[in-house]
Amino acid sequence: MGTLIFFGIIIAVIIYIIAVYNRLIALKNRFKNGFAQIDVQLQRRHDLIPNLVETAKGYMSHEKETLTQVIEARNQAVSAKQAAAAHPDDASAVTQLGKAESLLSGSLANFFALSENYPDLKANDTMAQLMEELSSTENRIGFARQAFNDAVMNYNTYREQFPQNFIGGLFGRFSEAKLLQIESEQARKAVNVSF
């Protein structure tokens, strides 16, 4: 009878470890999926920016430095997005993405501020449509980032609780996930799009 109880306890512990492991995997996959949603919206944003700059070139010919700055920031953000998309569980890649997107948001804010000085550009239908699409995309990015950060928080909370921290440590696959945060105060401000 004592051996049956002993084996019953062993089986219960094994089943519990399996359940915790599977829950950690499920939570990790949820935040990876959350990042995939951000990835889709960031790609849309990155695709809109060259069209926006190209449309503005004709009107803002002597603002080449600002236009170049926006394109360079966009290219850095694309590179950071690709690195983070390849490994959304890599905290440094997500941090670099946050920094690159902050730089891009700052560059876009400068671009939008300068574009206010060009009434013909503001009246351009293509520019107005691109600005509306960009504004809509920014909102989608915000919602996707919120969902991602919620998934990361759930994963990190579960991973850090006892005994999950012990069980996760046994397998070594469950490192802390990083929230996607905006780095600069200027980038935290809403982009003012008024055409």
Order of alpha helices (4+ residues) and beta strands (2+ residues): alpha-alpha-alpha-alpha-alpha-alpha-alpha
